[in-house]
Amino acid sequence: MWHKITAATPLEGLRLLVHYSDGAAREYDLHPLLDACPAFRDLETVPGLFRQVRVDPGGYGVSWTGDLDLSAEEIYVNGQPRG
């Protein structure tokens, strides 16, 4: 099943609150990605970059730059459910 993102809100502490078209919401912590994928460190070190998150066309992911993005499935599966 494909989960489509309708909104993404940056939260404190490198966390995202992501809403899906099925009504689900997930909170996703990006800290584990900082070591796994060094490019994500820019979200922590470049002032204001993290807050520039946007939903990709079609809702299949979120992105910051051409090199920094996350799929809707990654967030849905590994994010924490929010009510």
N, C-alpha and C positions, 0 to 999 in steps of 0.2 A: 504494500500500500504506500502511495506517495503522500506525504504530509506537506501541505503548502503553508508557508509562513505568510501571515497578514500584517504583522508588526513586530518590530524589534526595538527594545528600549535598553540603552546602556545603564547599568547600575554601578554603584560604588564597588571597588574591589575587583575590577575586571570580570564582572558578571553581566550576563545579558538576560533580560526577560523577553521571551519570544512567545508570540501568540500565533495559533494555527487556525486554519479555516474550519476545522472540525470542533472548535471551541476549546481545545486543549491549550495549556500554557506550560512552558518549561523555563526553569532558571538554569542557566549554563555558566559554569565557572571556567574561564579560559586559562587559569594558572597552570594546569597540567600541560597545556600546549607550549608553554614558554620553553621548556626543556626539549620536548619532543620535536618541535619545529621552530628553530631559532628566528625565523622571519616574524613570528608572532610577538617577539620581544619588542618590536616597534610599537605595539599597542600600549606597552607600559612606558616606553622611553620617549616617544615622540608626543609632545604636548598636544592635546586635543584630538589626536587621531582616533582613539577608542570611541569617542562620542560621535564620530562621523559614520557609524554603522548605518547601513541601508539594506533594505530587502531587495534581493535580486529580482529582475523581471520574471514573472510567473510564480514567484514565491518559493523557488526551489533551494534557496539558501540566503545567506547574508554576506556582505562584503564590506571591506574598507578601502582596499586598493585592488589593482589587478592581481597582486600576489597574495593578498590576505583575504581568505573567504572560508566559510563553513557551510556545509550542506544542511538542508532542513532535516535530513534523516539523522545526521550526527547529533544535532542538538536535541531532536526528539528522543532518540534512544539513550543518550548519555546525560541529558539534562534532568533536573529534579522537577517533578510535577508541582505546579502551583495552582492553587484554587481560585 
